Amino acid sequence: MHYLKNIILKTIGWADFIVFVYFACWLDVDSWIPFIICCITGGYLALFAYANNWFEDYIDE
């Protein structure tokens, strides 16, 4: 079950990353929608990275 959960979460993470990159290409249009979507998807990616300890190497303790 743990393996299936990881596959699902990684798939959602990759899909979210693709949406983020797509809407980042549209940031120069005269609409706030791409900016808002980039903020939401970027926030999800940051939380996903934090939950998986991807920032652990950059913290000096």
C-alpha positions in Angstrom: 0.0 0.0 0.0 2.9 2.4 0.8 4.4 1.8 -2.6 1.1 2.6 -4.4 0.7 5.8 -2.4 4.2 6.9 -3.4 3.4 6.2 -7.1 0.2 8.2 -6.9 1.8 11.2 -5.1 4.8 11.3 -7.5 2.4 11.2 -10.5 0.4 14.1 -9.0 3.7 15.9 -8.4 4.8 15.5 -12.0 1.4 16.6 -13.3 1.5 19.6 -11.1 5.0 20.4 -12.3 3.9 20.2 -15.9 1.0 22.6 -15.2 3.3 24.9 -13.4 5.7 25.1 -16.4 2.9 25.5 -18.9 1.3 28.4 -17.0 4.7 29.9 -16.3 5.0 30.3 -20.1 1.8 32.4 -20.0 2.8 34.8 -17.3 3.2 37.7 -19.8 -0.4 37.8 -20.8 -2.9 40.5 -19.6 -4.6 38.2 -17.1 -4.0 37.2 -13.5 -5.1 33.6 -14.0 -1.6 32.2 -15.0 0.0 34.0 -12.0 -2.6 32.6 -9.6 -2.2 29.1 -11.0 1.6 29.3 -10.7 1.3 30.4 -7.1 -1.0 27.5 -6.2 1.0 24.9 -8.1 4.3 26.3 -6.8 3.0 26.2 -3.3 2.0 22.6 -3.7 5.4 21.7 -5.1 7.2 23.5 -2.2 5.1 21.6 0.3 5.7 18.3 -1.5 9.4 19.0 -1.5 9.4 19.9 2.2 7.4 16.8 3.1 10.0 14.7 1.3 12.9 16.4 3.0 14.4 17.8 -0.2 15.5 21.0 1.6 17.3 19.0 4.3 20.7 19.3 2.6 20.6 23.1 2.6 19.9 23.7 6.3 22.9 24.1 8.5 22.3 22.9 12.0 
